[in-house]
Amino acid sequence: VRCGRKKEKGRTQFTQERT
């Protein structure tokens, strides 16, 4: 699951995305 921020500055800033 995505926990964190959404796409910021065209950059995917997620704390725990799909590793």
C-alpha positions as CSV (number, residue, x, y, z in Angstrom):
1,V,0.0,0.0,0.0
2,R,1.1,3.5,-0.6
3,C,1.8,5.4,2.6
4,G,3.1,8.9,2.4
5,R,2.8,11.7,-0.1
6,K,1.4,11.7,-3.6
7,K,3.3,12.7,-6.8
8,E,5.2,15.9,-5.9
9,K,7.2,17.9,-8.4
10,G,6.6,15.1,-11.0
11,R,8.4,12.8,-8.6
12,T,6.8,9.9,-6.7
13,Q,7.6,10.5,-3.1
14,F,6.3,7.6,-1.2
15,T,7.5,6.2,2.1
16,Q,6.5,2.7,1.3
17,E,5.6,2.1,-2.3
18,R,5.8,-1.2,-4.2
19,T,9.3,-2.5,-3.3
